[in-house]
Amino acid sequence: STNSSVYIFLCHPNSLSNSSDFNLEGDYLLGGLFGIHYTVTLEILTLMRGHYTTKSYRRFQLMRFSIEEINNSTQLLPNVSLGYEIFDHCSETQSFFSILDLISIDGAVRPWAETSSHLSVGPKVIAVVGPYTSGDTVTTAPFFMVDLISVVSYGAASSAFSEKTKYPSFLRTVNSNKAVVEMLVKILEYFNWRWVAFLNSYDDFGIDALELFKNTIKDSEICIGYTKSVTEATDYNEIFKSIKAQKIRVIIVFLIQQLAEVLIEKAVQLNVTNRVWIATDTWSLNKNLRKLKGIQTIGTVLGVAQPVIQIPGFQNFIHSTGSHMICKDAKGNCLCNQAGNYSNLTPEDIISSDPTYSFPVYAAVYAIAHALHNVLQCEGGKCNDSIRVFPYMVLAALKKSNFTLLNQTIHFNENGEPMFGSYLIVFWNRYGEVQEVGAFTFQPKVNFFINSSKIQWHMDGHVPVSLCSQECNVGYAKKQDGIHKCCFTCQICRTGTFINITEDPYTCKACSDTEWSPEGSTRCNLRLVEYVPFTDPAALGLMVIVGLLVVLTLAVCVLFAFHYNTPVVRSAGGPMCFLILGCLSLSSISVFFYFGKPSVAFCIFRFLPFLLFYTVCVSCFVVRSFQIVCIFKIAAKFPKLQSWWVKYHGQWVVISVAFVIQALVLLIGYSSDPPKPYYDTFWYPDKIILNCDINLKATSTSVIFLLTLCILCFIFSYMGKDLPKNYNEAKSITFCLMLLILTWVIFATEYMLYHGRHILTLNALAVLCSLYSFLLWYFLPKCYIIMFQPEKKHSAAFPRSHSELHQNHQPVSRVVFYQVYM
């Protein structure tokens, strides 16, 4: 749609000549509003001095032709004649006499209440074709809405007219700005133009287009780097300086024809080059600009245009009617907006003028005619002339329109919007000709295509680039720089994150716990889940060693059973040896649960057997150390304590208490929070190590208790380092504990340095080393003596007098010694 300022001419209809092309009598009158003349001022001058546009005059003649064609038809409105009252709507403020004349009843405009009480007489016209511009429609349409006179516009494209509460009887045969804007956005997206300037006319048409464009690109990658509402007083030099400073390569020109002509002419004069200009249908077919000298220097011009539909018979009509001086008063002057001198126009000028909006005029007239045809119940070559027709009846029929016109199905939606039509994408080639390069259809479904190979770009044949910032490389996220989302810097996504530019190009999203990604990734990969299976060679080897441990402990038990009454077995602990050996075997059960996929049961048995039964082993050695050292040293000073110890079997009391305490601690801890499978994702970005999660609060007490027993055992055994050589149990226990400490220090170091799946293997190995330290370094020497040094397994190898003990300052009798060990 366009807006125009014009010379104003006022006159009373009675001064019109009957021969005027603006009037035609008929059974039913249609109003017509066409902005034929325009000027840049609002002075009231004669039309002879005003400027007219040939394309507007063409539309005016097209309405006359359409009505004449309908009147000559035997199928549409048979025996019914249509008349018209057309006005040159050349100003928004000075053409009210035209509007009032169209809504008048018997030559007078009556109050609405009075009109409603005399429904036998309707307004002068049953419907109006026009106006052309959105601005004209805003000022004129409300007058017609009162009586529900249908206003079928062929050019008013503002989306505001879709609001039926304000414009209940408004319809149009041209698509609204919304459709044009959608097409512009599709063109920008097709060529990946994201940094654009938007120049709009400062009127209802342009402002509406700007708002629609902003709303449409809100969720897209397109940004408006510069926008300006253009008027006659606009400083074009400042516009082009700003566009150049912003490095914008694409300019959308949503202007009326007159302003678009001035803009492009200024661009040529100011040597604006290497730009892509996107024209709307108001000037995309403009012949004057296409032939303008130097037009090729401004860059590439693309445009949105209405398809040119040839209307049969129109050319013959123009040749037959010609152009006339119309509407002269008695003095020979043209004084009103139904007058003008068009004698200098040839039929070829009219036919070759811009055909934009021609079919919408033709469709508007035919839509009204078909509506009247339905109201009059025309069929069988005649109409019901007894029906009194009122505008609201025509409006109701218009909304139900559904007919075919020149292969176009004409019908409207509930908002009066056309459910037909399409747009072409055109290109101005180097010869000043318009070349079709694409299309955009709305019905029955949206279809958009561009043949870019037909476009001759100004950039050496390459599609120009219009971006505020160059696109980021793969794996980089955008960081907005300033107020425009199209202006950004690029940051690489860190390890463990990825970027999905289709969903959110500005955020590096974290991978889930079961996934990983290297730096600069666009997707996450599944982590490799690792644990030590039972089939692992290391696992098989350790299980074999466990089996060997059980066999060795069983063998030692058998050997000690056969030599139970010998001093060497008695000195090793006697019956306590079998308890220790049994607990060592039971502790080895934990090793099997370090392999395989962990479960809650696996995690419990990974720790419980070792902590419980190894506690019994260590408590036995605590008792042995205490017996060997402390009883020898304090028996003489505290005979009652030694007597009590022997009488009440103190060693078994201590062992039992230690076992019960540890069992209760483990029961309470595992009941409150048992160990459970844990996916360790911290140490390796591409792996998940299946382990067991241990609650330190629940298990720390049992570990501390076991550690305390180990410390006590070490203290007591170390105190026996100065005993006679034959009393080497304390030294053996000390050595075993030192191996135990060394084992777990080494494992702790490995645990801090290495976190792979074989840490479980190393843990199982540490457990086995803890078991073998006592088996090999405490029991094996006793077995060696029994098997290979039989002379030392009898009591003769042990001290028999005080003198031997006095060598180490230990005054303990032989009786006391045997009481302790027996």
C-alpha positions in Angstrom: 0.0 0.0 0.0 1.2 3.6 -0.5 0.4 6.9 1.0 0.1 10.2 -1.0 -0.2 13.9 -0.5 -2.2 15.6 -3.2 -3.7 18.9 -4.4 -7.3 19.1 -3.1 -10.4 20.0 -5.1 -13.8 20.4 -3.6 -17.0 20.7 -5.4 -20.6 19.8 -5.0 -21.7 16.8 -7.1 -24.4 18.8 -8.8 -21.6 20.6 -10.7 -20.5 17.4 -12.3 -21.0 16.8 -16.0 -23.2 13.8 -16.9 -20.5 12.7 -19.3 -17.9 12.3 -16.6 -15.9 9.0 -16.5 -16.3 9.2 -12.7 -20.0 8.5 -12.8 -22.3 5.9 -14.2 -25.9 5.4 -13.4 -27.2 1.9 -12.5 -29.6 -0.1 -10.5 -27.0 -0.4 -7.7 -24.1 2.0 -7.1 -20.6 1.1 -6.2 -18.3 3.7 -4.7 -14.7 4.0 -5.8 -11.7 5.8 -4.2 -8.6 6.1 -6.3 -5.6 8.4 -5.5 -5.0 9.5 -9.1 -3.3 12.8 -8.3 -0.6 13.6 -5.8 1.7 16.4 -4.8 4.1 17.1 -2.0 2.1 19.9 -0.5 -1.4 20.3 0.8 -2.2 23.5 -1.1 -5.6 23.5 -2.8 -4.8 23.9 -6.5 -6.6 22.9 -9.6 -6.1 19.4 -10.8 -4.7 20.8 -14.0 -1.6 21.8 -12.0 -1.4 18.6 -9.9 0.6 15.5 -10.7 -1.1 12.3 -11.6 0.2 8.7 -11.7 -0.5 6.7 -14.7 -0.7 3.4 -12.8 -3.4 4.9 -10.5 -5.3 6.1 -13.6 -5.0 2.6 -15.0 -6.7 1.2 -11.8 -9.4 3.8 -12.1 -10.1 2.7 -15.7 -9.9 -0.9 -14.6 -12.9 -0.4 -12.2 -14.9 1.2 -15.1 -14.0 -1.8 -17.4 -14.9 -4.3 -14.7 -18.4 -2.8 -14.2 -19.0 -2.5 -18.0 -17.9 -6.2 -18.4 -20.3 -7.3 -15.6 -23.2 -5.2 -17.1 -22.6 -7.0 -20.4 -22.6 -10.4 -18.8 -25.6 -12.7 -19.0 -24.4 -15.0 -16.3 -23.5 -12.5 -13.5 -26.3 -10.2 -12.4 -28.5 -10.8 -15.4 -30.8 -7.8 -16.2 -29.3 -5.9 -13.3 -27.1 -2.9 -14.0 -24.3 -1.6 -11.8 -23.4 2.0 -11.6 -20.5 3.7 -9.9 -19.5 7.0 -8.2 -15.7 7.3 -8.3 -13.6 10.0 -6.6 -10.0 10.9 -6.9 -9.1 10.4 -3.3 -6.1 12.7 -3.3 -5.9 13.7 0.3 -6.7 12.3 3.7 -8.0 15.7 5.0 -9.6 17.4 2.0 -11.8 14.6 0.5 -14.5 14.3 3.1 -17.2 15.7 0.7 -16.5 12.5 -1.4 -17.0 10.3 1.6 -20.1 12.1 2.8 -21.5 11.8 -0.7 -21.0 8.1 -0.8 -22.7 7.5 2.6 -25.5 10.0 1.9 -29.2 9.0 1.7 -31.2 11.0 -0.9 -28.4 13.6 -1.0 -28.2 14.1 2.7 -26.1 12.6 5.6 -28.5 11.8 8.4 -27.7 10.9 12.0 -27.3 7.1 12.5 -30.4 6.9 14.8 -32.6 8.5 12.2 -31.2 6.3 9.5 -31.9 3.2 11.6 -35.6 4.3 12.0 -36.1 4.6 8.2 -34.7 1.3 7.0 -36.7 1.5 3.8 -34.0 3.7 2.3 -30.3 2.7 2.3 -27.1 4.6 1.6 -26.2 5.8 -1.8 -23.8 2.9 -2.5 -24.0 -0.7 -1.5 -20.2 -1.1 -1.3 -16.9 0.8 -1.9 -13.8 -0.2 -3.8 -10.7 1.3 -2.2 -9.1 3.3 -0.8 -5.5 2.4 -2.0 -3.4 3.5 0.9 -3.5 2.4 4.5 -3.4 6.0 5.6 -6.5 6.8 3.5 -8.3 3.8 4.8 -7.7 4.7 8.5 -9.4 8.1 7.9 -12.2 7.0 5.6 -13.1 3.5 6.7 -14.8 4.5 10.0 -17.5 6.4 8.1 -18.5 3.3 6.2 -18.3 1.0 9.2 -21.3 2.7 10.8 -23.7 1.5 8.2 -21.7 -1.7 7.6 -21.0 -0.6 4.0 -18.4 -3.0 2.7 -15.0 -1.4 2.0 -13.1 -3.7 -0.3 -9.6 -2.3 -0.5 -7.2 -3.2 -3.3 -4.1 -1.8 -1.7 -4.4 -1.1 2.1 -1.9 -3.6 3.5 -1.7 -2.6 7.2 -2.4 -5.5 9.5 -4.5 -3.2 11.7 -7.5 -3.7 9.5 -7.7 -7.3 10.5 -9.2 -6.2 13.8 -12.8 -6.7 13.2 -14.0 -4.8 16.3 -12.8 -1.6 14.6 -13.3 -2.5 11.0 -16.2 -4.9 10.8 -17.1 -4.3 7.2 -13.5 -4.0 5.8 -12.2 -6.6 3.3 -9.3 -6.5 0.9 -8.1 -8.3 -2.2 -4.4 -7.7 -1.5 -2.4 -9.6 1.0 -1.5 -7.7 4.2 1.9 -6.5 5.3 2.2 -9.7 7.3 2.5 -11.8 4.2 5.1 -9.5 2.6 7.1 -9.4 5.8 7.1 -13.2 6.0 8.4 -13.4 2.4 11.1 -10.8 3.2 12.3 -12.9 6.1 12.4 -16.0 4.0 14.6 -14.2 1.5 16.9 -13.1 4.2 17.1 -16.6 5.7 17.7 -18.2 2.3 20.7 -16.0 1.6 21.8 -16.0 5.3 21.6 -12.2 5.5 21.4 -11.5 9.2 22.5 -7.8 9.5 20.1 -5.5 7.7 18.8 -2.0 7.5 15.0 -1.3 7.4 13.8 1.9 5.8 10.0 2.4 6.1 7.7 5.3 5.2 6.5 7.3 8.2 2.8 6.4 7.8 0.4 3.6 8.8 1.7 1.4 6.0 5.4 1.7 6.9 5.2 1.8 10.7 3.0 -1.3 10.7 5.5 -3.1 8.4 8.4 -2.2 10.8 6.5 -3.6 13.8 5.6 -6.8 12.0 9.2 -7.3 10.8 10.5 -6.8 14.4 8.1 -9.4 15.7 8.8 -11.9 13.0 12.6 -11.8 13.4 12.4 -11.9 17.2 13.1 -15.6 17.4 15.4 -15.7 14.4 19.1 -14.9 13.7 18.2 -11.7 11.9 19.0 -8.3 13.4 18.1 -4.8 12.4 21.3 -2.9 12.4 19.7 0.4 11.4 16.1 1.6 10.9 14.7 4.9 9.8 11.1 6.2 9.1 11.5 8.2 6.0 9.6 11.4 5.1 10.0 14.1 2.4 12.3 16.0 4.8 14.6 13.1 5.6 18.4 13.6 5.3 19.4 10.8 3.0 23.1 11.5 3.3 22.8 10.8 7.0 21.0 7.5 6.3 23.7 6.2 4.0 26.5 7.3 6.3 24.9 5.4 9.2 24.4 2.3 7.0 28.0 2.4 5.9 29.3 2.9 9.5 27.4 -0.2 10.6 28.8 -2.2 7.7 25.3 -3.3 6.6 25.1 -4.8 3.1 21.4 -5.4 2.8 18.8 -2.7 2.8 15.0 -3.4 3.0 13.1 -0.5 1.4 9.4 -0.5 2.6 8.5 2.8 1.1 5.8 4.3 -1.0 6.7 4.7 -4.7 7.4 8.5 -4.5 9.8 8.1 -1.5 11.5 5.1 -3.0 12.2 7.0 -6.2 13.8 9.8 -4.2 15.8 7.3 -2.0 17.3 5.4 -5.0 18.1 8.6 -6.9 19.9 9.9 -3.9 21.8 6.7 -3.5 23.0 7.0 -7.1 24.0 10.7 -6.6 25.8 9.9 -3.3 27.7 7.0 -4.9 26.3 4.3 -2.6 27.7 1.1 -3.9 27.8 -2.7 -3.3 24.5 -3.0 -1.5 21.6 -5.4 -1.8 18.3 -3.5 -2.1 15.1 -5.4 -1.4 12.0 -3.7 -2.8 8.5 -4.2 -1.8 5.6 -4.5 -4.3 5.0 -0.7 -4.1 8.1 0.0 -6.3 9.6 -3.4 -7.3 8.3 -3.0 -10.9 9.1 0.8 -11.2 10.2 1.5 -14.8 11.6 4.9 -14.1 14.1 3.6 -11.5 15.1 0.6 -13.6 16.1 2.9 -16.5 17.8 5.5 -14.2 21.3 6.3 -15.3 23.8 4.8 -12.9 21.3 2.4 -11.3 23.7 -0.5 -11.7 26.3 1.1 -9.5 24.2 0.8 -6.3 24.5 -3.0 -6.3 21.8 -5.7 -6.7 18.1 -5.0 -6.6 15.7 -7.8 -5.6 12.0 -7.2 -5.1 8.7 -8.6 -4.1 6.1 -8.2 -6.7 2.5 -9.3 -7.4 2.1 -11.6 -10.3 1.0 -9.8 -13.5 -2.3 -11.3 -14.5 -3.5 -10.4 -18.0 -7.1 -9.2 -17.9 -8.8 -10.1 -21.2 -10.5 -7.2 -23.0 -8.9 -4.5 -20.9 -6.6 -3.3 -23.7 -9.5 -3.0 -26.2 -11.4 -1.1 -23.6 -8.6 1.4 -23.2 -8.2 1.8 -26.9 -11.9 2.4 -27.3 -12.4 4.9 -24.5 -9.1 6.8 -24.7 -8.2 9.6 -22.3 -10.4 12.7 -21.9 -10.8 16.0 -20.2 -13.5 15.2 -17.8 -15.8 17.2 -15.5 -15.9 20.8 -16.6 -18.2 23.4 -15.0 -20.0 26.1 -16.8 -16.9 28.3 -16.9 -14.7 25.6 -18.3 -12.6 24.9 -15.2 -12.1 21.6 -13.5 -12.8 22.3 -9.9 -13.5 19.0 -8.0 -12.0 15.6 -7.3 -13.9 14.0 -10.2 -12.0 16.0 -12.8 -8.7 16.0 -14.6 -7.1 16.5 -18.0 -5.6 13.2 -19.2 -5.6 14.1 -22.9 -1.8 13.7 -23.1 -2.1 10.0 -22.1 -2.0 7.6 -24.9 -3.6 4.1 -24.6 -0.1 2.6 -24.8 0.9 4.7 -21.8 -2.0 3.3 -19.7 -1.5 -0.3 -20.9 2.2 -0.3 -20.3 2.1 1.3 -16.9 2.9 -0.6 -13.7 0.2 -3.4 -13.5 0.7 -3.8 -9.7 -2.7 -3.9 -7.9 -4.6 -4.3 -11.2 -6.0 -7.7 -10.4 -6.9 -6.8 -6.8 -9.1 -3.9 -8.3 -10.6 -6.4 -10.8 -11.2 -9.0 -8.0 -12.7 -6.4 -5.7 -15.4 -5.3 -8.2 -16.2 -8.9 -9.1 -16.4 -9.9 -5.4 -19.0 -7.2 -4.8 -20.9 -8.2 -7.9 -21.0 -11.9 -6.9 -22.2 -10.9 -3.4 -25.0 -8.8 -4.9 -25.8 -11.7 -7.3 -26.3 -14.0 -4.2 -28.3 -11.4 -2.3 -30.6 -11.0 -5.3 -30.9 -14.8 -5.5 -30.1 -14.6 -9.2 -30.5 -17.9 -11.1 -31.9 -19.1 -14.4 -31.0 -15.8 -16.1 -33.0 -13.6 -13.8 -32.8 -12.0 -10.4 -35.3 -11.3 -7.7 -35.9 -7.6 -8.0 -38.3 -7.5 -5.1 -35.5 -7.9 -2.6 -34.5 -4.5 -1.1 -30.7 -4.6 -0.8 -28.9 -3.0 2.1 -25.1 -2.8 2.6 -25.1 -5.3 5.5 -26.7 -7.9 3.3 -23.9 -7.4 0.7 -21.3 -7.6 3.5 -22.7 -11.0 4.7 -22.6 -12.3 1.1 -19.1 -11.0 0.6 -17.7 -12.9 3.6 -19.1 -16.1 2.0 -17.6 -15.4 -1.4 -16.3 -18.4 -3.3 -15.9 -18.1 -7.0 -13.3 -18.5 -9.7 -11.8 -15.4 -11.5 -9.1 -15.8 -14.1 -8.0 -19.2 -12.5 -8.0 -17.6 -9.1 -10.4 -18.9 -6.4 -11.7 -15.7 -4.7 -12.7 -16.1 -1.0 -12.0 -14.5 2.3 -11.4 -15.6 5.8 -13.2 -14.5 8.9 -11.1 -11.3 9.1 -11.8 -10.3 5.5 -8.3 -11.4 4.5 -7.9 -12.8 0.9 -7.4 -16.6 0.8 -5.8 -16.3 -2.6 -2.9 -14.7 -4.3 0.9 -15.1 -4.4 4.1 -13.1 -4.8 7.0 -13.2 -7.1 10.6 -12.6 -6.3 12.1 -10.4 -9.0 15.6 -9.2 -9.9 16.6 -6.1 -11.9 19.1 -7.3 -14.5 21.8 -5.2 -16.1 19.5 -4.3 -19.0 16.9 -2.6 -16.8 14.5 -5.5 -17.1 12.6 -7.3 -14.4 13.4 -10.9 -14.2 11.5 -13.5 -12.2 13.7 -15.6 -9.9 11.4 -17.1 -7.4 7.9 -17.2 -5.9 6.0 -17.4 -2.7 2.5 -18.9 -2.6 0.0 -18.9 0.3 -2.7 -21.3 -0.8 -3.4 -24.1 -0.6 -0.1 -24.3 1.3 2.9 -22.1 1.8 5.5 -22.7 -0.9 8.7 -20.7 -1.3 11.5 -21.1 -3.8 14.4 -19.1 -5.3 16.5 -19.8 -8.4 19.6 -17.9 -7.2 21.5 -19.0 -10.4 19.5 -16.4 -12.3 20.6 -13.5 -10.1 23.6 -11.6 -11.4 25.3 -10.4 -8.1 27.4 -7.3 -8.0 30.1 -9.1 -5.9 31.8 -11.0 -8.8 28.9 -13.4 -9.1 29.0 -14.4 -5.4 26.2 -13.9 -2.9 27.0 -10.9 -0.8 27.6 -11.4 2.9 25.8 -9.3 5.5 26.7 -10.3 9.0 27.6 -8.2 12.1 30.0 -11.0 13.2 31.4 -13.9 11.2 29.9 -17.3 12.1 31.6 -19.2 14.8 33.6 -22.3 14.0 32.2 -25.7 15.0 32.2 -26.3 18.7 32.2 -22.6 19.6 29.4 -20.8 21.4 28.4 -17.2 20.7 28.8 -14.5 23.4 26.6 -11.5 22.6 28.5 -8.3 22.1 26.2 -5.3 22.6 22.5 -5.1 22.2 22.2 -7.1 19.0 22.3 -10.9 19.2 23.9 -10.9 15.7 27.0 -9.3 17.1 29.0 -11.7 19.1 32.4 -13.2 20.0 33.2 -16.9 19.9 34.2 -19.0 22.8 35.2 -22.7 22.5 33.1 -25.1 24.6 35.2 -26.8 27.3 35.6 -30.5 27.9 32.5 -32.1 29.2 30.2 -29.6 27.4 28.8 -29.3 23.9 27.0 -26.8 21.7 23.8 -27.4 19.7 23.5 -24.3 17.5 20.0 -25.3 16.3 18.6 -25.1 19.9 20.8 -22.5 21.5 24.0 -21.2 19.8 24.8 -19.1 22.9 25.2 -21.8 25.6 27.6 -24.6 26.0 25.5 -27.3 27.7 27.0 -29.8 30.1 26.9 -33.5 29.2 25.1 -35.9 31.5 27.0 -38.0 34.0 27.0 -41.0 31.6 28.4 -38.9 28.7 31.6 -37.0 27.8 32.9 -34.7 25.1 36.3 -33.3 24.2 36.8 -29.6 23.9 34.9 -27.9 21.1 32.2 -30.6 20.7 28.8 -30.5 19.1 27.5 -33.6 20.8 28.3 -35.9 23.8 29.6 -39.4 23.5 28.6 -42.2 25.9 31.3 -42.9 28.4 32.9 -46.3 28.5 31.7 -48.1 31.6 34.7 -49.9 33.2 35.0 -52.4 36.0 37.1 -55.5 36.6 35.3 -58.6 35.4 35.8 -62.0 36.8 37.4 -63.0 33.4 40.2 -60.3 33.8 43.6 -62.0 33.9 44.5 -60.0 37.1 41.2 -61.0 38.7 41.8 -64.7 37.8 45.3 -64.5 39.2 44.2 -63.0 42.5 41.4 -65.5 42.9 44.0 -68.3 42.4 46.1 -66.7 45.1 43.0 -66.6 47.3 42.5 -70.3 46.7 46.2 -70.9 47.6 45.7 -68.9 50.8 42.8 -71.1 51.8 44.8 -74.3 51.0 47.8 -73.0 53.0 45.7 -72.1 56.0 44.0 -75.5 55.9 47.4 -77.2 55.6 48.8 -75.2 58.6 45.7 -76.1 60.6 46.2 -79.8 59.8 50.0 -79.6 60.7 49.3 -77.7 63.9 46.6 -80.2 64.9 49.0 -83.1 64.5 51.6 -81.2 66.6 49.2 -79.5 68.9 50.9 -80.4 72.2 54.3 -79.3 71.1 55.7 -76.1 72.7 56.2 -74.5 69.3 52.4 -74.7 68.6 51.6 -73.7 72.2 54.0 -70.7 71.9 52.3 -69.7 68.6 49.0 -69.4 70.4 47.7 -72.9 70.8 44.0 -73.0 70.1 44.1 -69.4 69.1 46.1 -70.3 66.0 43.1 -72.1 64.5 40.9 -69.1 65.1 43.4 -66.8 63.4 43.8 -69.2 60.5 40.1 -69.5 60.1 39.6 -65.8 60.2 42.3 -65.3 57.6 40.4 -67.6 55.3 37.1 -65.9 55.9 38.7 -62.5 55.4 39.8 -63.6 51.9 36.1 -63.8 50.9 36.2 -60.0 50.4 38.6 -60.4 47.5 36.0 -62.1 45.2 33.7 -59.1 45.5 36.2 -56.6 44.0 35.4 -58.1 40.6 32.3 -58.2 38.5 29.7 -55.5 38.1 29.0 -54.1 41.6 25.7 -54.3 43.3 24.6 -53.4 46.9 25.3 -57.0 48.0 28.7 -56.9 46.3 29.6 -53.6 47.9 28.6 -55.0 51.4 30.6 -58.2 51.0 33.6 -56.3 49.6 34.3 -54.7 53.0 32.3 -56.6 55.7 34.2 -60.0 55.8 37.6 -58.3 55.8 36.7 -55.7 58.4 35.0 -58.2 60.7 37.3 -61.2 60.5 40.5 -59.3 60.2 39.5 -57.5 63.4 39.4 -60.9 65.1 42.9 -61.8 63.7 44.4 -58.5 64.9 42.7 -58.8 68.3 44.3 -62.3 68.6 47.7 -60.8 67.9 47.0 -58.0 70.4 46.4 -60.6 73.0 49.5 -62.6 72.0 51.6 -59.4 72.1 50.2 -58.5 75.5 50.8 -62.1 76.8 54.3 -62.3 75.5 55.5 -58.9 76.7 53.3 -57.5 79.4 52.8 -60.8 81.4 56.5 -61.5 81.4 57.2 -57.9 82.7 54.4 -57.4 85.1 53.7 -60.9 86.4 56.2 -60.5 89.2 54.9 -57.1 90.2 51.2 -57.8 89.8 50.7 -61.5 90.4 47.0 -61.0 91.1 46.5 -59.5 87.6 48.3 -62.4 86.1 46.2 -64.8 88.2 43.0 -63.2 87.2 44.0 -63.3 83.5 44.6 -67.0 83.6 41.6 -67.8 85.7 39.1 -66.0 83.6 40.7 -66.6 80.2 41.4 -63.0 79.6 42.6 -63.5 76.1 39.2 -65.0 75.0 37.3 -62.2 76.7 39.3 -59.5 74.8 38.9 -61.3 71.5 35.2 -61.8 72.0 34.6 -58.2 73.1 36.6 -56.9 70.0 34.5 -59.2 67.7 31.2 -58.1 69.3 32.1 -54.4 69.1 33.2 -54.6 65.5 30.1 -56.6 64.5 27.8 -54.1 66.2 29.5 -51.1 64.6 29.3 -52.7 61.1 25.7 -53.7 61.6 24.7 -50.2 62.7 26.7 -48.5 59.9 25.5 -50.8 57.1 21.9 -50.6 58.3 21.9 -46.9 58.3 23.7 -46.4 55.0 25.1 -49.5 53.3 27.7 -49.1 50.6 26.2 -49.0 47.1 27.3 -48.9 43.5 28.9 -45.6 42.5 29.6 -44.2 39.0 32.9 -42.5 39.3 32.9 -39.8 36.6 35.3 -37.4 38.2 38.8 -38.6 37.1 38.3 -39.6 33.5 36.2 -37.6 31.1 35.5 -40.5 28.8 35.1 -43.3 31.3 32.8 -44.3 34.1 34.6 -46.4 36.8 32.1 -48.6 38.6 33.0 -48.6 42.2 31.3 -48.7 45.6 30.4 -45.5 47.4 31.3 -45.7 51.1 29.7 -43.4 53.6 32.6 -42.3 55.8 30.3 -41.6 58.7 28.9 -45.1 58.6 32.2 -47.0 58.1 34.8 -44.8 59.7 34.1 -46.2 63.2 34.9 -49.8 62.2 38.0 -48.7 60.4 39.2 -46.6 63.3 38.6 -49.5 65.7 40.6 -51.9 63.5 43.4 -49.3 63.2 43.4 -48.9 67.0 43.9 -52.6 67.5 46.7 -52.6 65.0 48.4 -49.7 66.9 48.0 -51.5 70.2 49.4 -54.7 68.7 52.4 -52.9 67.3 53.1 -51.2 70.6 52.9 -54.4 72.6 54.9 -56.4 70.1 57.6 -53.7 69.8 58.0 -53.8 73.5 59.1 -57.4 73.2 62.0 -56.8 71.0 64.5 -57.4 73.9 63.1 -60.8 74.9 65.3 -63.9 74.4 65.8 -65.2 70.9 63.6 -68.2 71.4 60.7 -65.9 72.4 60.6 -64.4 68.9 56.7 -64.3 68.5 56.7 -60.6 69.4 59.3 -59.9 66.8 57.4 -61.9 64.2 54.2 -60.0 65.0 56.1 -56.7 64.8 57.5 -57.6 61.4 54.0 -58.7 60.1 52.5 -55.4 61.3 55.3 -53.4 59.5 54.5 -55.3 56.3 50.8 -54.5 56.9 51.5 -50.8 57.3 53.8 -50.8 54.3 51.2 -52.5 52.2 48.5 -50.0 52.9 50.9 -47.0 52.6 51.7 -48.2 49.1 48.1 -48.7 48.3 47.2 -45.3 49.6 49.9 -43.8 47.4 48.6 -45.6 44.4 45.0 -44.6 45.2 46.0 -40.9 45.1 47.9 -41.3 41.8 45.8 -43.7 39.9 42.0 -43.9 39.6 41.4 -46.4 36.8 39.4 -49.6 37.1 42.5 -51.6 38.2 42.5 -49.6 41.5 40.0 -52.3 42.5 42.6 -55.0 41.6 45.2 -53.2 43.7 42.8 -52.9 46.6 42.1 -56.7 46.4 45.9 -57.2 46.2 46.4 -55.1 49.4 43.8 -57.2 51.2 45.6 -60.4 50.1 49.0 -58.9 51.2 47.5 -58.1 54.6 46.4 -61.8 55.0 49.6 -63.3 53.6 51.7 -61.1 55.9 50.5 -63.0 58.9 50.3 -66.4 57.2 53.8 -66.3 55.7 55.8 -64.4 58.4 54.1 -65.6 61.5 52.9 -69.2 60.8 55.3 -70.3 58.1 58.4 -70.1 60.4 56.5 -72.4 62.9 55.7 -74.8 60.2 59.3 -74.8 59.1 60.5 -75.7 62.6 57.9 -78.5 62.9 58.8 -80.0 59.6 62.5 -79.3 59.2 63.9 -78.6 62.7 62.1 -81.2 64.9 64.7 -80.8 67.6 63.4 -77.2 68.2 59.8 -78.1 68.6 60.2 -79.6 72.0 60.3 -77.8 75.4 64.1 -78.2 75.5 64.4 -75.4 73.1 62.7 -73.0 75.5 64.2 -71.5 78.7 64.1 -73.6 81.8 65.7 -71.4 84.4 65.7 -67.9 85.8 69.3 -67.4 84.8 68.3 -67.4 81.1 65.6 -65.0 81.7 67.8 -62.8 83.9 70.0 -62.2 80.9 67.2 -60.0 79.6 66.1 -58.9 83.1 62.9 -60.9 83.0 62.4 -62.7 86.4 59.6 -65.0 85.4 59.4 -68.7 86.4 59.0 -71.6 83.9 55.6 -72.3 85.5 54.4 -68.8 84.8 55.5 -69.1 81.2 53.5 -72.3 80.6 50.5 -71.0 82.4 50.4 -68.2 80.0 50.7 -70.3 76.8 48.8 -73.4 77.7 
